[in-house]
Amino acid sequence: MAISRILVALGLTCATHPSFAWVYPEHRDIAVLSIESLDPERKALFDQLWAEARTGHEKRLCEQGADTAQGVTPECIDWAAMSAIGGDHSCSSQQLLDTVISSKWILAVAEVAARLKVDLMQISKTLPVTPQQESGRLISELRQQLESEAIRADRSNALRIADMRIQRADSEYAIRAGSNNAHFLLARPRVDFTAQEYIDTTLRSGSEISAVGVWGRFHLSALQKATRLAQENLSPDERSTLARATLADEAFALHFLQDVFAAGHVAGTWGDVSQRRGTHDHYNESGLEVRTWQAGATTAVLMGDAHMRPEDAMRAAEAVRLSLEQVLDTAAGRQRTTNLPYTPTAPNEPETFDVCENTQLEPMSQGREPTPEALQLGVEVLMLTPVPSLGEGLGAMPRFRAELGPFLGVAGAFNVRAVDGGFTGLEDGSGFVGGADLSLRVGYGLDGVIGESGDGLIYFSVGYSGDTPSTNEFTETAPAQEGGSLTAAIPARTGFTARIRMPFYLIPGDLLLLSPLYLVSPKTYQGMAVTSVNGGLIPWQLGWATRFGRFQFVLGREVGVTFYGLGSEDLSLLAPGEPPGSGPRVVEFKSTYLEFPILEYRPYRSFDTTQSSALVVKLFGAVDIPNKGQTVFPPGAPGADLDSVYSIGVRIAFDWRRYF
């Protein structure tokens, strides 16, 4: 029961993996570009509206709406950053505004993001070497591959550090997204689906929540408030409150409009959690060719989170600027081709609709429903955005899976370990033992809940193991040297083996012990689970990527046990005679061998849509605990007290899994 609770909780954790589009500094950069590209008149309107919104909160809200001089330790939050905080660090524009103005942790998040931006910029300057000449093509291509892997590893490590620091500052970061598709584009049902039909579908009450639907709802709320700014005679305090709510609604909306331009969010949202996660990650890194809704538009390649190029930022900023211009023009009473009617029922406060908890769009209050003018304004912006891929069926984009969900697997391994002597304590010094095993596994893949540096793998395996006799002997005498397994300090053995792996929060096994907490406080337990699979409370067990593979400290996450002599005849070895000076005794015994992996190195891993394979090298410590030996020769001799044997070794395993 406890194990099933853990799997349910961690499975939900995976469903809440932060599959957001752009990372914080990329969101902010897009917003900065959109503000900087405003024409002078609209830029003046924006500055005026931002100045009014800051009233009473000048210390927390930066003087500039797009503070381009901000360093790596921000002391305030500008409006551009609010589009990064919306969605990823808040679930509504009301939460966004409360977080920006009142929370103590948001500046810590902003600092991590500023540092991440510097790191990503440094990584982007490192380009693989292009092969120069045919004669050295093989060497050049190998060097290029290694340098590409180094860049990928550097990016992974930078994101690992940033994500964990953000998680510590914002404890709900990894679980805020819920299991809905708020950050994704809804797939098109057919090839002739028009932009008008798409905006109608995504904004309709009761429709599945999506990036365009969330942007449209909160953008409409901002526009409705803007009509009041243009039409009503407000006091300075009232105008400040309304301006602040308007810009909060629009900043929250723009987070999702920016998400529309991330490759992994265009490819469609259908499929289970594993497919959505895998497809998201693949296209964000590999890129995706798209076209916009505009007639005759040429195609372009989009990238995704942490891979944003200048052209990606400029493309997204164009749509963001148009959305912002609609709000600025409406607030100033400037006429556009389409104008939203005055909406006196628009509230003074930001929207409270929660995009994390809801899976469908709820109807807006009476008098605030989308009008034909609102839909036309939506289409105007939508024309600049990528056309989403088709839904499941003919013509759909290829889908990919992440290593999430239940699996069956097979693992084969061999090991070499150095032993500190033998069971009797009188052996000829230290020696070595070799072994091999084959096992069947059943488990739940949770690799990389926050990122690929994480490791939430849970499994249980059973198998069969065999060892060679140790290289050290019972004595140095010539007969002992010729005696084979019987005279070895540790004889050749076979046994049944079992292995379990599970992440932990602070001490090994604590998620199992605390599993009832999930029934009382699911969010608390999920937060612990997220922390566990990503290194633990003290994140010393995070994976570290390099161009040559991945390293991880894993002590406490995994334990193997082998029962030697179980289900077969007892093992035999020689023990000193009793009383001393008498001939040696032949002793039968059984033993329990416990293995504790310490450091793990994974030079290779491959994963397709359902299967994974990996080569894993582990440094481990072990203890072999014998039971009291029973003397079988000479008859009547007393039994022998056997010592535990400690060892350290290296285990090389090939791990294959089939996900379901």
NUMAR-48505 format. One line per 3 residues: number of its first residue (from 1); their letters; for each residue x, y, z of C-alpha. Coordinates in steps of 0.2 Angstrom, whole numbers, plus 5000, padded with zeros to 4 digits. Example, Ala and Ser with C-alpha at 12.3 -4.5 7.8 and 13.67 -1.06 7.14 Angstrom:
// residues 2
1 = as = 5062 4978 5039 | 5068 4995 5036
This chain:
// residues 660
1 = mai = 5000 5000 5000 | 5014 5012 5004 | 5023 5008 4988
4 = sri = 5007 5011 4978 | 5005 5028 4987 | 5023 5033 4982
7 = lva = 5020 5028 4964 | 5004 5038 4963 | 5012 5053 4971
10 = lgl = 5027 5053 4961 | 5017 5049 4945 | 5007 5065 4949
13 = tca = 5024 5074 4951 | 5029 5069 4934 | 5012 5075 4927
16 = thp = 5017 5091 4935 | 5034 5092 4928 | 5037 5110 4923
19 = sfa = 5036 5108 4904 | 5035 5127 4902 | 5041 5135 4886
22 = wvy = 5055 5148 4888 | 5065 5149 4904 | 5063 5165 4914
25 = peh = 5077 5176 4906 | 5070 5171 4889 | 5052 5177 4893
28 = rdi = 5059 5193 4900 | 5070 5196 4885 | 5055 5194 4873
31 = avl = 5045 5206 4883 | 5060 5219 4883 | 5061 5218 4864
34 = sie = 5043 5221 4862 | 5044 5236 4873 | 5059 5243 4864
37 = sld = 5051 5241 4847 | 5036 5251 4851 | 5035 5267 4841
40 = per = 5039 5283 4851 | 5021 5288 4854 | 5016 5271 4861
43 = kal = 5032 5270 4871 | 5027 5286 4880 | 5009 5279 4883
46 = fdq = 5017 5263 4891 | 5029 5273 4902 | 5015 5284 4908
49 = lwa = 5004 5269 4912 | 5018 5260 4921 | 5022 5275 4931
52 = ear = 5004 5276 4937 | 5004 5257 4941 | 5020 5259 4951
55 = tgh = 5012 5272 4963 | 5013 5266 4981 | 5025 5252 4976
58 = ekr = 5040 5261 4969 | 5053 5251 4979 | 5047 5234 4972
61 = lce = 5042 5239 4955 | 5057 5246 4944 | 5056 5264 4937
64 = qga = 5058 5257 4920 | 5046 5245 4913 | 5060 5237 4903
67 = dta = 5075 5239 4914 | 5089 5235 4902 | 5103 5240 4914
70 = qgv = 5097 5227 4927 | 5112 5217 4933 | 5113 5199 4940
73 = tpe = 5106 5205 4957 | 5090 5213 4953 | 5083 5225 4967
76 = cid = 5066 5227 4959 | 5054 5219 4947 | 5051 5227 4930
79 = waa = 5035 5224 4919 | 5045 5214 4907 | 5049 5201 4921
82 = msa = 5031 5200 4925 | 5028 5190 4909 | 5041 5177 4915
85 = igg = 5033 5176 4933 | 5016 5174 4926 | 5011 5156 4923
88 = dhs = 5028 5148 4929 | 5028 5157 4946 | 5009 5161 4948
91 = css = 4993 5154 4942 | 4983 5170 4939 | 4986 5188 4936
94 = qql = 4980 5192 4954 | 4993 5179 4960 | 5006 5187 4949
97 = ldt = 5003 5205 4956 | 5003 5198 4974 | 5019 5188 4971
100 = vis = 5028 5203 4963 | 5023 5216 4976 | 5022 5206 4992
103 = skw = 5032 5190 4991 | 5050 5189 4999 | 5056 5175 4987
106 = ila = 5053 5183 4970 | 5069 5193 4970 | 5078 5177 4974
109 = vae = 5070 5169 4958 | 5074 5185 4948 | 5093 5184 4954
112 = vaa = 5094 5165 4948 | 5086 5170 4932 | 5099 5184 4929
115 = rlk = 5113 5172 4933 | 5106 5159 4921 | 5105 5172 4907
118 = vdl = 5123 5175 4909 | 5127 5156 4909 | 5117 5153 4893
121 = mqi = 5124 5167 4884 | 5142 5161 4888 | 5137 5143 4882
124 = skt = 5129 5150 4866 | 5146 5157 4861 | 5154 5140 4861
127 = lpv = 5151 5132 4844 | 5157 5115 4838 | 5172 5115 4827
130 = tpq = 5167 5112 4808 | 5177 5098 4799 | 5190 5108 4789
133 = qes = 5197 5095 4777 | 5193 5078 4770 | 5209 5069 4776
136 = grl = 5205 5072 4794 | 5186 5071 4792 | 5184 5056 4805
139 = ise = 5194 5065 4818 | 5186 5082 4815 | 5168 5074 4816
142 = lrq = 5173 5065 4832 | 5179 5081 4839 | 5164 5091 4834
145 = qle = 5153 5077 4842 | 5162 5079 4858 | 5161 5098 4858
148 = sea = 5142 5097 4854 | 5140 5085 4869 | 5151 5097 4880
151 = ira = 5139 5111 4875 | 5124 5101 4879 | 5131 5095 4896
154 = drs = 5135 5114 4900 | 5117 5119 4896 | 5110 5104 4906
157 = nal = 5121 5108 4921 | 5117 5127 4920 | 5098 5123 4920
160 = ria = 5101 5110 4934 | 5108 5123 4945 | 5095 5136 4941
163 = dmr = 5081 5125 4943 | 5086 5119 4960 | 5089 5136 4966
166 = iqr = 5072 5142 4960 | 5064 5127 4968 | 5072 5131 4984
169 = ads = 5065 5149 4982 | 5048 5145 4975 | 5043 5128 4983
172 = eya = 5028 5126 4971 | 5038 5129 4955 | 5039 5111 4949
175 = ira = 5021 5106 4953 | 5012 5123 4949 | 5008 5118 4931
178 = gsn = 4996 5104 4936 | 4991 5091 4923 | 4983 5103 4911
181 = nah = 4989 5110 4894 | 4989 5129 4899 | 5006 5131 4891
184 = fll = 5003 5122 4875 | 4994 5125 4859 | 4979 5114 4855
187 = arp = 4981 5103 4840 | 4971 5107 4825 | 4957 5094 4821
190 = rvd = 4959 5096 4802 | 4970 5104 4789 | 4958 5117 4783
193 = fta = 4955 5124 4801 | 4955 5143 4800 | 4962 5156 4812
196 = qey = 4944 5162 4816 | 4939 5144 4820 | 4954 5142 4830
199 = idt = 4952 5157 4841 | 4933 5154 4843 | 4937 5136 4849
202 = tlr = 4951 5140 4861 | 4941 5155 4869 | 4924 5146 4870
205 = sgs = 4918 5143 4888 | 4921 5125 4892 | 4935 5122 4880
208 = eis = 4951 5113 4885 | 4963 5125 4893 | 4977 5130 4881
211 = avg = 4991 5144 4878 | 4980 5153 4866 | 4965 5152 4876
214 = vwg = 4973 5158 4892 | 4982 5172 4883 | 4965 5177 4875
217 = rfh = 4955 5177 4891 | 4968 5187 4901 | 4971 5199 4886
220 = lsa = 4953 5202 4885 | 4952 5206 4903 | 4966 5219 4901
223 = lqk = 4957 5226 4886 | 4941 5228 4895 | 4950 5237 4910
226 = atr = 4959 5248 4897 | 4942 5254 4890 | 4938 5260 4908
229 = laq = 4955 5270 4908 | 4950 5278 4892 | 4932 5282 4896
232 = enl = 4930 5285 4915 | 4935 5300 4926 | 4945 5292 4939
235 = spd = 4954 5298 4954 | 4973 5296 4954 | 4972 5282 4967
238 = ers = 4958 5273 4957 | 4968 5276 4941 | 4984 5268 4948
241 = tla = 4974 5253 4954 | 4966 5250 4938 | 4982 5253 4928
244 = rat = 4991 5241 4939 | 4978 5228 4936 | 4977 5231 4917
247 = lad = 4996 5228 4916 | 4996 5213 4927 | 4982 5205 4916
250 = eaf = 4992 5209 4900 | 5009 5203 4907 | 5001 5186 4913
253 = alh = 4993 5184 4896 | 5009 5188 4887 | 5018 5173 4896
256 = flq = 5007 5161 4886 | 5008 5171 4870 | 5027 5169 4871
259 = dvf = 5024 5150 4875 | 5016 5149 4858 | 5033 5152 4849
262 = aag = 5042 5137 4858 | 5044 5122 4846 | 5039 5109 4859
265 = hva = 5022 5118 4862 | 5017 5119 4844 | 5019 5100 4840
268 = gtw = 5002 5096 4849 | 4997 5091 4866 | 4988 5074 4863
271 = gdv = 4995 5058 4871 | 4999 5053 4889 | 5011 5062 4901
274 = sqr = 5026 5053 4894 | 5022 5057 4876 | 5019 5076 4880
277 = rgt = 5035 5077 4890 | 5045 5068 4877 | 5038 5077 4862
280 = hdh = 5040 5094 4871 | 5059 5091 4875 | 5063 5084 4858
283 = yne = 5056 5098 4847 | 5062 5111 4859 | 5080 5105 4857
286 = sgl = 5080 5099 4839 | 5069 5113 4832 | 5053 5112 4822
289 = evr = 5048 5120 4805 | 5032 5130 4806 | 5022 5142 4796
292 = twq = 5011 5156 4803 | 4992 5159 4800 | 4996 5173 4788
295 = aga = 4991 5169 4770 | 5007 5165 4759 | 5018 5166 4774
298 = tta = 5035 5157 4773 | 5041 5144 4785 | 5053 5146 4799
301 = vlm = 5062 5135 4811 | 5057 5137 4830 | 5067 5132 4845
304 = gda = 5062 5130 4863 | 5066 5133 4881 | 5085 5137 4885
307 = hmr = 5088 5136 4866 | 5081 5153 4861 | 5091 5162 4847
310 = ped = 5089 5180 4842 | 5078 5176 4828 | 5066 5166 4840
313 = amr = 5065 5181 4852 | 5062 5194 4838 | 5048 5183 4830
316 = aae = 5039 5181 4847 | 5042 5199 4851 | 5032 5205 4836
319 = avr = 5016 5196 4841 | 5019 5202 4859 | 5021 5220 4854
322 = lsl = 5005 5219 4844 | 4995 5212 4859 | 5003 5226 4870
325 = eqv = 4999 5239 4857 | 4980 5234 4857 | 4980 5237 4876
328 = ldt = 4989 5254 4875 | 4978 5261 4861 | 4963 5256 4870
331 = aag = 4969 5264 4886 | 4973 5280 4877 | 4956 5280 4867
334 = rqr = 4965 5278 4851 | 4955 5271 4836 | 4961 5255 4828
337 = ttn = 4953 5245 4814 | 4944 5236 4827 | 4939 5243 4844
340 = lpy = 4933 5235 4859 | 4917 5242 4866 | 4917 5251 4883
343 = tpt = 4916 5238 4897 | 4910 5246 4913 | 4909 5229 4922
346 = apn = 4927 5226 4921 | 4934 5225 4939 | 4947 5235 4947
349 = epe = 4957 5220 4952 | 4967 5208 4941 | 4959 5192 4935
352 = tfd = 4958 5177 4948 | 4954 5163 4936 | 4967 5149 4941
355 = vce = 4976 5141 4926 | 4984 5128 4937 | 4969 5121 4945
358 = ntq = 4957 5122 4930 | 4957 5111 4915 | 4943 5120 4905
361 = lep = 4940 5139 4902 | 4926 5145 4914 | 4913 5158 4907
364 = msq = 4917 5176 4911 | 4905 5186 4921 | 4890 5194 4914
367 = gre = 4894 5209 4903 | 4912 5203 4900 | 4909 5189 4887
370 = ptp = 4920 5189 4872 | 4912 5201 4859 | 4914 5199 4840
373 = eal = 4926 5214 4841 | 4936 5205 4855 | 4938 5189 4844
376 = qlg = 4943 5200 4829 | 4957 5208 4839 | 4962 5190 4844
379 = vev = 4963 5185 4826 | 4974 5200 4822 | 4987 5194 4834
382 = lml = 4985 5175 4831 | 4989 5178 4812 | 5008 5181 4818
385 = tpv = 5009 5165 4828 | 5013 5147 4822 | 5000 5136 4815
388 = psl = 4999 5121 4828 | 5001 5104 4822 | 4987 5092 4818
391 = geg = 4980 5081 4832 | 4982 5062 4833 | 4980 5053 4816
394 = lga = 4985 5055 4798 | 4998 5070 4796 | 5002 5071 4814
397 = mpr = 5020 5076 4819 | 5030 5061 4826 | 5028 5059 4844
400 = fra = 5042 5055 4857 | 5042 5049 4874 | 5051 5053 4890
403 = elg = 5056 5039 4902 | 5041 5041 4913 | 5029 5028 4918
406 = pfl = 5029 5009 4922 | 5042 4998 4914 | 5048 4980 4913
409 = gva = 5067 4977 4911 | 5082 4966 4910 | 5099 4970 4917
412 = gaf = 5115 4960 4915 | 5130 4965 4925 | 5147 4959 4930
415 = nvr = 5158 4966 4945 | 5175 4965 4952 | 5178 4969 4970
418 = avd = 5193 4969 4982 | 5189 4960 4998 | 5198 4963 5015
421 = ggf = 5202 4945 5019 | 5190 4930 5022 | 5177 4923 5033
424 = tgl = 5189 4915 5045 | 5200 4930 5049 | 5216 4920 5046
427 = edg = 5217 4921 5027 | 5232 4925 5016 | 5229 4944 5015
430 = sgf = 5217 4953 5004 | 5211 4947 4987 | 5198 4950 4973
433 = vgg = 5182 4942 4968 | 5173 4943 4951 | 5155 4940 4949
436 = adl = 5141 4941 4936 | 5122 4942 4937 | 5106 4943 4927
439 = slr = 5090 4950 4933 | 5072 4955 4929 | 5066 4972 4934
442 = vgy = 5049 4980 4937 | 5048 4999 4940 | 5042 5016 4937
445 = gld = 5053 5028 4927 | 5054 5046 4934 | 5070 5052 4926
448 = gvi = 5072 5071 4926 | 5056 5078 4935 | 5064 5095 4934
451 = ges = 5077 5091 4921 | 5088 5077 4914 | 5100 5079 4928
454 = gdg = 5087 5072 4940 | 5084 5054 4944 | 5068 5048 4951
457 = liy = 5070 5030 4945 | 5061 5017 4956 | 5063 4998 4953
460 = fsv = 5063 4981 4961 | 5073 4967 4953 | 5076 4949 4956
463 = gys = 5089 4938 4948 | 5103 4925 4949 | 5121 4929 4953
466 = gdt = 5137 4919 4953 | 5155 4923 4960 | 5172 4916 4956
469 = pst = 5183 4910 4971 | 5193 4924 4979 | 5211 4926 4973
472 = nef = 5218 4925 4991 | 5219 4908 5000 | 5215 4900 5016
475 = tet = 5234 4898 5020 | 5250 4900 5010 | 5254 4882 5010
478 = apa = 5257 4873 4994 | 5242 4861 4996 | 5231 4877 4999
481 = qeg = 5237 4885 4983 | 5232 4869 4973 | 5215 4866 4982
484 = gsl = 5204 4877 4971 | 5188 4884 4977 | 5188 4874 4994
487 = taa = 5204 4882 5000 | 5201 4899 4993 | 5197 4912 5007
490 = ipa = 5180 4914 4999 | 5174 4900 4989 | 5165 4901 4972
493 = rtg = 5146 4903 4975 | 5129 4906 4967 | 5114 4914 4974
496 = fta = 5098 4923 4972 | 5099 4942 4971 | 5087 4956 4973
499 = rir = 5089 4975 4971 | 5079 4990 4975 | 5081 5008 4970
502 = mpf = 5071 5023 4977 | 5075 5042 4979 | 5074 5049 4996
505 = yli = 5071 5067 5004 | 5083 5067 5018 | 5087 5049 5024
508 = pgd = 5085 5033 5014 | 5068 5026 5014 | 5059 5042 5021
511 = lll = 5047 5043 5006 | 5041 5026 5010 | 5039 5030 5029
514 = lsp = 5030 5046 5025 | 5019 5040 5012 | 5003 5042 5023
517 = lyl = 5007 5061 5022 | 5001 5061 5004 | 4983 5057 5010
520 = vsp = 4983 5072 5022 | 4993 5085 5012 | 4996 5080 4994
523 = kty = 5005 5096 4990 | 5018 5094 5004 | 5021 5076 4999
526 = qgm = 5023 5080 4981 | 5035 5094 4985 | 5046 5082 4995
529 = avt = 5045 5070 4980 | 5051 5083 4968 | 5065 5087 4980
532 = svn = 5069 5069 4982 | 5070 5064 4963 | 5081 5080 4960
535 = ggl = 5095 5077 4973 | 5086 5077 4990 | 5085 5091 5002
538 = ipw = 5103 5093 5002 | 5105 5092 4983 | 5121 5081 4983
541 = qlg = 5114 5067 4972 | 5110 5078 4957 | 5117 5071 4941
544 = wat = 5132 5080 4933 | 5133 5080 4914 | 5149 5080 4905
547 = rfg = 5154 5077 4886 | 5159 5060 4891 | 5144 5055 4901
550 = rfq = 5134 5058 4917 | 5140 5056 4935 | 5129 5055 4950
553 = fvl = 5132 5052 4969 | 5119 5038 4973 | 5123 5032 4991
556 = gre = 5107 5028 4999 | 5096 5027 4984 | 5100 5009 4979
559 = vgv = 5104 4993 4988 | 5107 4975 4982 | 5106 4959 4992
562 = tfy = 5112 4942 4987 | 5107 4926 4997 | 5122 4914 4994
565 = glg = 5117 4896 4998 | 5099 4899 4998 | 5089 4884 4990
568 = sed = 5105 4874 4987 | 5118 4864 4997 | 5127 4874 5009
571 = lsl = 5144 4882 5004 | 5160 4874 5010 | 5176 4882 5016
574 = lap = 5191 4878 5026 | 5193 4885 5044 | 5207 4883 5057
577 = gep = 5207 4868 5068 | 5199 4868 5085 | 5208 4866 5097
580 = pgs = 5223 4876 5089 | 5236 4865 5081 | 5223 4852 5075
583 = gpr = 5219 4850 5057 | 5208 4862 5048 | 5190 4860 5048
586 = vve = 5178 4859 5033 | 5164 4871 5037 | 5147 4873 5028
589 = fks = 5138 4890 5029 | 5126 4902 5020 | 5129 4921 5019
592 = tyl = 5119 4937 5015 | 5129 4949 5004 | 5123 4968 5004
595 = efp = 5129 4980 4991 | 5128 4999 4992 | 5132 5009 4976
598 = ile = 5141 5025 4980 | 5145 5034 4963 | 5137 5031 4946
601 = yrp = 5144 5034 4929 | 5133 5033 4914 | 5143 5035 4898
604 = yrs = 5129 5029 4886 | 5110 5030 4886 | 5098 5027 4871
607 = fdt = 5079 5029 4871 | 5066 5028 4858 | 5047 5028 4860
610 = tqs = 5045 5013 4871 | 5063 5006 4875 | 5078 5012 4883
613 = sal = 5096 5005 4885 | 5110 5011 4895 | 5128 5006 4901
616 = vvk = 5130 5010 4919 | 5147 5009 4929 | 5145 5010 4948
619 = lfg = 5158 5011 4962 | 5151 5002 4977 | 5154 4996 4995
622 = avd = 5148 4979 5001 | 5148 4968 5016 | 5146 4949 5016
625 = ipn = 5138 4943 5032 | 5139 4924 5035 | 5129 4914 5047
628 = kgq = 5138 4903 5060 | 5147 4889 5051 | 5143 4871 5054
631 = tvf = 5158 4859 5054 | 5156 4843 5043 | 5173 4837 5045
634 = ppg = 5181 4830 5056 | 5165 4823 5064 | 5162 4831 5081
637 = apg = 5173 4846 5079 | 5165 4862 5085 | 5157 4875 5073
640 = adl = 5166 4890 5067 | 5163 4908 5071 | 5164 4917 5054
643 = dsv = 5168 4935 5051 | 5159 4947 5040 | 5169 4952 5024
646 = ysi = 5170 4970 5018 | 5174 4975 5000 | 5174 4989 4988
649 = gvr = 5172 4986 4969 | 5166 4992 4952 | 5150 4985 4944
652 = iaf = 5147 4987 4925 | 5129 4984 4920 | 5119 4985 4904
655 = dwr = 5101 4990 4908 | 5086 4988 4896 | 5069 4994 4899
658 = ryf = 5052 4992 4890 | 5040 5006 4895 | 5021 5005 4895
